[in-house]
Amino acid sequence: MFRKIKDDFWMLRRSGRNILVFELTYKLAATAVFYPIAILIINLVMKAAGAKYLTNEYIIRIFKNPVSWIVMLAAVVIFVCLFLQRALN
């Protein structure tokens, strides 16, 4: 048991730099791709609802707008598909 833990820590120390580089690259790429897409979608939904900025009144107006429901449903479907694809592989 302790030998396995010792071997695991040795492997982690040995591959730590590769893991760090991969994680930084992955997070940077994800931020560079998904953040602008999310901002674009939020701006389009707000424009479709007729909201210029977010207040409590505009949030209610956005959630009453059918376009925002379609976008939220599409986001949930995409998330579930990606999750299932990853879980099955």
N, CA, C and O atoms as a GROMACS GRO file, in nm:
protein
  356
    1MET      N    1   0.082  -0.120   0.000
    1MET     CA    2   0.000   0.000   0.000
    1MET      C    3   0.087   0.126   0.000
    1MET      O    4   0.068   0.215  -0.083
    2PHE      N    5   0.183   0.133   0.093
    2PHE     CA    6   0.268   0.250   0.100
    2PHE      C    7   0.361   0.259  -0.020
    2PHE      O    8   0.399   0.368  -0.064
    3ARG      N    9   0.398   0.143  -0.073
    3ARG     CA   10   0.484   0.143  -0.192
    3ARG      C   11   0.410   0.205  -0.311
    3ARG      O   12   0.468   0.281  -0.388
    4LYS      N   13   0.282   0.171  -0.326
    4LYS     CA   14   0.202   0.228  -0.436
    4LYS      C   15   0.190   0.378  -0.420
    4LYS      O   16   0.203   0.452  -0.518
    5ILE      N   17   0.166   0.425  -0.300
    5ILE     CA   18   0.156   0.569  -0.275
    5ILE      C   19   0.290   0.636  -0.307
    5ILE      O   20   0.294   0.743  -0.369
    6LYS      N   21   0.398   0.574  -0.266
    6LYS     CA   22   0.531   0.629  -0.294
    6LYS      C   23   0.557   0.634  -0.444
    6LYS      O   24   0.610   0.732  -0.494
    7ASP      N   25   0.520   0.528  -0.516
    7ASP     CA   26   0.536   0.526  -0.662
    7ASP      C   27   0.450   0.632  -0.730
    7ASP      O   28   0.493   0.696  -0.825
    8ASP      N   29   0.328   0.651  -0.679
    8ASP     CA   30   0.240   0.753  -0.736
    8ASP      C   31   0.299   0.893  -0.718
    8ASP      O   32   0.298   0.973  -0.812
    9PHE      N   33   0.349   0.922  -0.601
    9PHE     CA   34   0.410   1.053  -0.578
    9PHE      C   35   0.535   1.072  -0.664
    9PHE      O   36   0.561   1.182  -0.712
   10TRP      N   37   0.612   0.964  -0.683
   10TRP     CA   38   0.731   0.972  -0.768
   10TRP      C   39   0.690   1.005  -0.912
   10TRP      O   40   0.753   1.089  -0.976
   11MET      N   41   0.585   0.939  -0.962
   11MET     CA   42   0.538   0.968  -1.098
   11MET      C   43   0.485   1.110  -1.108
   11MET      O   44   0.507   1.177  -1.209
   12LEU      N   45   0.415   1.156  -1.006
   12LEU     CA   46   0.362   1.292  -1.007
   12LEU      C   47   0.476   1.394  -1.010
   12LEU      O   48   0.469   1.492  -1.084
   13ARG      N   49   0.578   1.373  -0.931
   13ARG     CA   50   0.693   1.464  -0.931
   13ARG      C   51   0.765   1.460  -1.065
   13ARG      O   52   0.814   1.562  -1.114
   14ARG      N   53   0.772   1.342  -1.124
   14ARG     CA   54   0.843   1.325  -1.252
   14ARG      C   55   0.767   1.392  -1.367
   14ARG      O   56   0.829   1.451  -1.456
   15SER      N   57   0.636   1.384  -1.366
   15SER     CA   58   0.556   1.437  -1.477
   15SER      C   59   0.487   1.569  -1.440
   15SER      O   60   0.400   1.614  -1.514
   16GLY      N   61   0.523   1.628  -1.330
   16GLY     CA   62   0.459   1.751  -1.284
   16GLY      C   63   0.466   1.864  -1.383
   16GLY      O   64   0.368   1.937  -1.401
   17ARG      N   65   0.581   1.882  -1.448
   17ARG     CA   66   0.595   1.992  -1.544
   17ARG      C   67   0.503   1.970  -1.664
   17ARG      O   68   0.439   2.065  -1.711
   18ASN      N   69   0.496   1.847  -1.714
   18ASN     CA   70   0.408   1.818  -1.828
   18ASN      C   71   0.262   1.842  -1.792
   18ASN      O   72   0.186   1.896  -1.872
   19ILE      N   73   0.224   1.802  -1.673
   19ILE     CA   74   0.087   1.824  -1.629
   19ILE      C   75   0.058   1.974  -1.619
   19ILE      O   76  -0.048   2.019  -1.662
   20LEU      N   77   0.149   2.049  -1.564
   20LEU     CA   78   0.132   2.193  -1.549
   20LEU      C   79   0.120   2.261  -1.686
   20LEU      O   80   0.033   2.346  -1.706
   21VAL      N   81   0.206   2.226  -1.779
   21VAL     CA   82   0.202   2.285  -1.913
   21VAL      C   83   0.071   2.250  -1.981
   21VAL      O   84   0.008   2.336  -2.043
   22PHE      N   85   0.028   2.124  -1.971
   22PHE     CA   86  -0.097   2.083  -2.033
   22PHE      C   87  -0.214   2.160  -1.973
   22PHE      O   88  -0.298   2.210  -2.048
   23GLU      N   89  -0.222   2.169  -1.842
   23GLU     CA   90  -0.333   2.237  -1.777
   23GLU      C   91  -0.337   2.386  -1.814
   23GLU      O   92  -0.444   2.439  -1.842
   24LEU      N   93  -0.224   2.451  -1.816
   24LEU     CA   94  -0.221   2.593  -1.853
   24LEU      C   95  -0.263   2.613  -1.998
   24LEU      O   96  -0.338   2.705  -2.029
   25THR      N   97  -0.214   2.527  -2.087
   25THR     CA   98  -0.251   2.537  -2.228
   25THR      C   99  -0.399   2.511  -2.247
   25THR      O  100  -0.466   2.583  -2.320
   26TYR      N  101  -0.450   2.410  -2.180
   26TYR     CA  102  -0.592   2.374  -2.191
   26TYR      C  103  -0.680   2.487  -2.140
   26TYR      O  104  -0.778   2.523  -2.206
   27LYS      N  105  -0.648   2.542  -2.026
   27LYS     CA  106  -0.730   2.651  -1.970
   27LYS      C  107  -0.719   2.778  -2.053
   27LYS      O  108  -0.818   2.849  -2.069
   28LEU      N  109  -0.602   2.807  -2.105
   28LEU     CA  110  -0.586   2.924  -2.189
   28LEU      C  111  -0.666   2.910  -2.318
   28LEU      O  112  -0.732   3.005  -2.361
   29ALA      N  113  -0.660   2.793  -2.381
   29ALA     CA  114  -0.736   2.770  -2.504
   29ALA      C  115  -0.886   2.775  -2.477
   29ALA      O  116  -0.962   2.832  -2.555
   30ALA      N  117  -0.928   2.716  -2.368
   30ALA     CA  118  -1.070   2.716  -2.335
   30ALA      C  119  -1.118   2.859  -2.309
   30ALA      O  120  -1.228   2.896  -2.352
   31THR      N  121  -1.039   2.937  -2.241
   31THR     CA  122  -1.075   3.075  -2.214
   31THR      C  123  -1.078   3.157  -2.343
   31THR      O  124  -1.167   3.240  -2.363
   32ALA      N  125  -0.982   3.133  -2.430
   32ALA     CA  126  -0.974   3.208  -2.555
   32ALA      C  127  -1.089   3.174  -2.650
   32ALA      O  128  -1.127   3.257  -2.733
   33VAL      N  129  -1.144   3.054  -2.638
   33VAL     CA  130  -1.251   3.012  -2.730
   33VAL      C  131  -1.388   3.032  -2.668
   33VAL      O  132  -1.475   3.094  -2.730
   34PHE      N  133  -1.411   2.981  -2.548
   34PHE     CA  134  -1.545   2.978  -2.493
   34PHE      C  135  -1.591   3.110  -2.431
   34PHE      O  136  -1.710   3.140  -2.434
   35TYR      N  137  -1.501   3.187  -2.377
   35TYR     CA  138  -1.540   3.315  -2.317
   35TYR      C  139  -1.599   3.411  -2.420
   35TYR      O  140  -1.706   3.467  -2.395
   36PRO      N  141  -1.534   3.432  -2.534
   36PRO     CA  142  -1.596   3.521  -2.634
   36PRO      C  143  -1.728   3.468  -2.688
   36PRO      O  144  -1.819   3.546  -2.717
   37ILE      N  145  -1.740   3.337  -2.702
   37ILE     CA  146  -1.866   3.278  -2.750
   37ILE      C  147  -1.976   3.302  -2.647
   37ILE      O  148  -2.088   3.337  -2.684
   38ALA      N  149  -1.946   3.284  -2.520
   38ALA     CA  150  -2.045   3.307  -2.415
   38ALA      C  151  -2.088   3.453  -2.410
   38ALA      O  152  -2.207   3.482  -2.396
   39ILE      N  153  -1.994   3.545  -2.423
   39ILE     CA  154  -2.027   3.687  -2.423
   39ILE      C  155  -2.114   3.721  -2.544
   39ILE      O  156  -2.210   3.797  -2.532
   40LEU      N  157  -2.082   3.665  -2.660
   40LEU     CA  158  -2.161   3.688  -2.781
   40LEU      C  159  -2.304   3.639  -2.763
   40LEU      O  160  -2.399   3.709  -2.800
   41ILE      N  161  -2.321   3.521  -2.709
   41ILE     CA  162  -2.455   3.465  -2.687
   41ILE      C  163  -2.534   3.551  -2.588
   41ILE      O  164  -2.652   3.579  -2.611
   42ILE      N  165  -2.470   3.591  -2.480
   42ILE     CA  166  -2.539   3.676  -2.381
   42ILE      C  167  -2.581   3.808  -2.444
   42ILE      O  168  -2.693   3.854  -2.422
   43ASN      N  169  -2.493   3.869  -2.522
   43ASN     CA  170  -2.528   3.995  -2.588
   43ASN      C  171  -2.641   3.977  -2.688
   43ASN      O  172  -2.728   4.064  -2.697
   44LEU      N  173  -2.642   3.866  -2.764
   44LEU     CA  174  -2.750   3.842  -2.859
   44LEU      C  175  -2.884   3.821  -2.788
   44LEU      O  176  -2.987   3.871  -2.834
   45VAL      N  177  -2.884   3.747  -2.678
   45VAL     CA  178  -3.007   3.724  -2.602
   45VAL      C  179  -3.057   3.856  -2.544
   45VAL      O  180  -3.177   3.883  -2.546
   46MET      N  181  -2.967   3.938  -2.493
   46MET     CA  182  -3.009   4.067  -2.438
   46MET      C  183  -3.064   4.158  -2.547
   46MET      O  184  -3.162   4.229  -2.525
   47LYS      N  185  -3.002   4.155  -2.665
   47LYS     CA  186  -3.051   4.237  -2.775
   47LYS      C  187  -3.189   4.189  -2.820
   47LYS      O  188  -3.276   4.270  -2.849
   48ALA      N  189  -3.210   4.056  -2.826
   48ALA     CA  190  -3.340   4.001  -2.866
   48ALA      C  191  -3.448   4.036  -2.765
   48ALA      O  192  -3.564   4.054  -2.802
   49ALA      N  193  -3.410   4.045  -2.637
   49ALA     CA  194  -3.508   4.079  -2.533
   49ALA      C  195  -3.528   4.229  -2.521
   49ALA      O  196  -3.620   4.273  -2.451
   50GLY      N  197  -3.446   4.308  -2.587
   50GLY     CA  198  -3.459   4.452  -2.579
   50GLY      C  199  -3.397   4.512  -2.454
   50GLY      O  200  -3.437   4.620  -2.411
   51ALA      N  201  -3.301   4.442  -2.396
   51ALA     CA  202  -3.235   4.492  -2.274
   51ALA      C  203  -3.100   4.551  -2.312
   51ALA      O  204  -3.023   4.489  -2.386
   52LYS      N  205  -3.072   4.669  -2.260
   52LYS     CA  206  -2.944   4.733  -2.288
   52LYS      C  207  -2.840   4.696  -2.182
   52LYS      O  208  -2.720   4.690  -2.213
   53TYR      N  209  -2.882   4.671  -2.061
   53TYR     CA  210  -2.795   4.632  -1.952
   53TYR      C  211  -2.878   4.550  -1.854
   53TYR      O  212  -3.000   4.548  -1.864
   54LEU      N  213  -2.812   4.482  -1.760
   54LEU     CA  214  -2.884   4.394  -1.667
   54LEU      C  215  -2.927   4.466  -1.541
   54LEU      O  216  -2.846   4.522  -1.468
   55THR      N  217  -3.056   4.464  -1.519
   55THR     CA  218  -3.115   4.506  -1.392
   55THR      C  219  -3.218   4.399  -1.357
   55THR      O  220  -3.243   4.308  -1.436
   56ASN      N  221  -3.278   4.410  -1.240
   56ASN     CA  222  -3.379   4.311  -1.203
   56ASN      C  223  -3.496   4.309  -1.301
   56ASN      O  224  -3.548   4.202  -1.332
   57GLU      N  225  -3.536   4.426  -1.348
   57GLU     CA  226  -3.647   4.434  -1.443
   57GLU      C  227  -3.610   4.370  -1.577
   57GLU      O  228  -3.690   4.298  -1.636
   58TYR      N  229  -3.489   4.396  -1.623
   58TYR     CA  230  -3.446   4.340  -1.751
   58TYR      C  231  -3.423   4.189  -1.743
   58TYR      O  232  -3.446   4.117  -1.840
   59ILE      N  233  -3.380   4.141  -1.628
   59ILE     CA  234  -3.362   3.996  -1.613
   59ILE      C  235  -3.496   3.926  -1.629
   59ILE      O  236  -3.504   3.822  -1.694
   60ILE      N  237  -3.600   3.981  -1.570
   60ILE     CA  238  -3.734   3.923  -1.586
   60ILE      C  239  -3.776   3.928  -1.732
   60ILE      O  240  -3.834   3.832  -1.784
   61ARG      N  241  -3.748   4.039  -1.798
   61ARG     CA  242  -3.783   4.051  -1.940
   61ARG      C  243  -3.706   3.949  -2.025
   61ARG      O  244  -3.761   3.891  -2.118
   62ILE      N  245  -3.579   3.929  -1.992
   62ILE     CA  246  -3.499   3.832  -2.067
   62ILE      C  247  -3.554   3.691  -2.049
   62ILE      O  248  -3.563   3.616  -2.146
   63PHE      N  249  -3.589   3.654  -1.927
   63PHE     CA  250  -3.641   3.520  -1.904
   63PHE      C  251  -3.780   3.499  -1.960
   63PHE      O  252  -3.822   3.385  -1.981
   64LYS      N  253  -3.853   3.606  -1.986
   64LYS     CA  254  -3.984   3.593  -2.050
   64LYS      C  255  -3.972   3.582  -2.201
   64LYS      O  256  -4.068   3.542  -2.268
   65ASN      N  257  -3.858   3.616  -2.256
   65ASN     CA  258  -3.837   3.614  -2.400
   65ASN      C  259  -3.816   3.470  -2.449
   65ASN      O  260  -3.733   3.399  -2.392
   66PRO      N  261  -3.887   3.427  -2.554
   66PRO     CA  262  -3.872   3.290  -2.605
   66PRO      C  263  -3.733   3.261  -2.661
   66PRO      O  264  -3.687   3.147  -2.657
   67VAL      N  265  -3.665   3.363  -2.712
   67VAL     CA  266  -3.530   3.341  -2.766
   67VAL      C  267  -3.436   3.295  -2.656
   67VAL      O  268  -3.353   3.206  -2.679
   68SER      N  269  -3.447   3.353  -2.539
   68SER     CA  270  -3.359   3.312  -2.429
   68SER      C  271  -3.388   3.169  -2.386
   68SER      O  272  -3.296   3.096  -2.349
   69TRP      N  273  -3.513   3.127  -2.391
   69TRP     CA  274  -3.547   2.988  -2.357
   69TRP      C  275  -3.488   2.892  -2.460
   69TRP      O  276  -3.440   2.784  -2.424
   70ILE      N  277  -3.493   2.929  -2.587
   70ILE     CA  278  -3.436   2.844  -2.691
   70ILE      C  279  -3.285   2.834  -2.673
   70ILE      O  280  -3.228   2.725  -2.687
   71VAL      N  281  -3.220   2.944  -2.643
   71VAL     CA  282  -3.076   2.943  -2.622
   71VAL      C  283  -3.040   2.859  -2.500
   71VAL      O  284  -2.945   2.781  -2.504
   72MET      N  285  -3.115   2.875  -2.391
   72MET     CA  286  -3.087   2.794  -2.271
   72MET      C  287  -3.109   2.646  -2.297
   72MET      O  288  -3.030   2.563  -2.252
   73LEU      N  289  -3.215   2.612  -2.370
   73LEU     CA  290  -3.241   2.472  -2.403
   73LEU      C  291  -3.129   2.416  -2.491
   73LEU      O  292  -3.084   2.304  -2.469
   74ALA      N  293  -3.085   2.493  -2.589
   74ALA     CA  294  -2.976   2.449  -2.676
   74ALA      C  295  -2.847   2.429  -2.595
   74ALA      O  296  -2.774   2.333  -2.618
   75ALA      N  297  -2.821   2.518  -2.501
   75ALA     CA  298  -2.701   2.504  -2.417
   75ALA      C  299  -2.708   2.378  -2.332
   75ALA      O  300  -2.608   2.308  -2.317
   76VAL      N  301  -2.824   2.349  -2.277
   76VAL     CA  302  -2.840   2.228  -2.195
   76VAL      C  303  -2.822   2.103  -2.281
   76VAL      O  304  -2.757   2.007  -2.240
   77VAL      N  305  -2.881   2.103  -2.401
   77VAL     CA  306  -2.869   1.987  -2.490
   77VAL      C  307  -2.723   1.965  -2.529
   77VAL      O  308  -2.674   1.852  -2.528
   78ILE      N  309  -2.653   2.072  -2.564
   78ILE     CA  310  -2.511   2.060  -2.600
   78ILE      C  311  -2.429   2.009  -2.482
   78ILE      O  312  -2.344   1.921  -2.499
   79PHE      N  313  -2.455   2.062  -2.363
   79PHE     CA  314  -2.383   2.017  -2.244
   79PHE      C  315  -2.408   1.870  -2.217
   79PHE      O  316  -2.313   1.796  -2.189
   80VAL      N  317  -2.532   1.825  -2.225
   80VAL     CA  318  -2.565   1.685  -2.200
   80VAL      C  319  -2.500   1.596  -2.305
   80VAL      O  320  -2.446   1.490  -2.271
   81CYS      N  321  -2.503   1.637  -2.432
   81CYS     CA  322  -2.440   1.556  -2.537
   81CYS      C  323  -2.290   1.543  -2.515
   81CYS      O  324  -2.235   1.434  -2.527
   82LEU      N  325  -2.225   1.654  -2.482
   82LEU     CA  326  -2.081   1.648  -2.456
   82LEU      C  327  -2.050   1.563  -2.334
   82LEU      O  328  -1.953   1.487  -2.334
   83PHE      N  329  -2.132   1.574  -2.230
   83PHE     CA  330  -2.111   1.496  -2.109
   83PHE      C  331  -2.130   1.347  -2.137
   83PHE      O  332  -2.050   1.265  -2.092
   84LEU      N  333  -2.234   1.313  -2.209
   84LEU     CA  334  -2.258   1.172  -2.241
   84LEU      C  335  -2.151   1.115  -2.332
   84LEU      O  336  -2.109   1.000  -2.315
   85GLN      N  337  -2.106   1.194  -2.428
   85GLN     CA  338  -2.001   1.147  -2.517
   85GLN      C  339  -1.873   1.118  -2.438
   85GLN      O  340  -1.805   1.018  -2.462
   86ARG      N  341  -1.842   1.206  -2.345
   86ARG     CA  342  -1.723   1.186  -2.264
   86ARG      C  343  -1.740   1.069  -2.167
   86ARG      O  344  -1.645   0.995  -2.142
   87ALA      N  345  -1.860   1.052  -2.114
   87ALA     CA  346  -1.883   0.945  -2.018
   87ALA      C  347  -1.881   0.808  -2.085
   87ALA      O  348  -1.839   0.710  -2.024
   88LEU      N  349  -1.925   0.801  -2.210
   88LEU     CA  350  -1.929   0.673  -2.279
   88LEU      C  351  -1.795   0.631  -2.337
   88LEU      O  352  -1.775   0.514  -2.370
   89ASN      N  353  -1.703   0.725  -2.350
   89ASN     CA  354  -1.570   0.689  -2.404
   89ASN      C  355  -1.475   0.654  -2.299
   89ASN      O  356  -1.360   0.622  -2.329
   0.00000   0.00000   0.00000
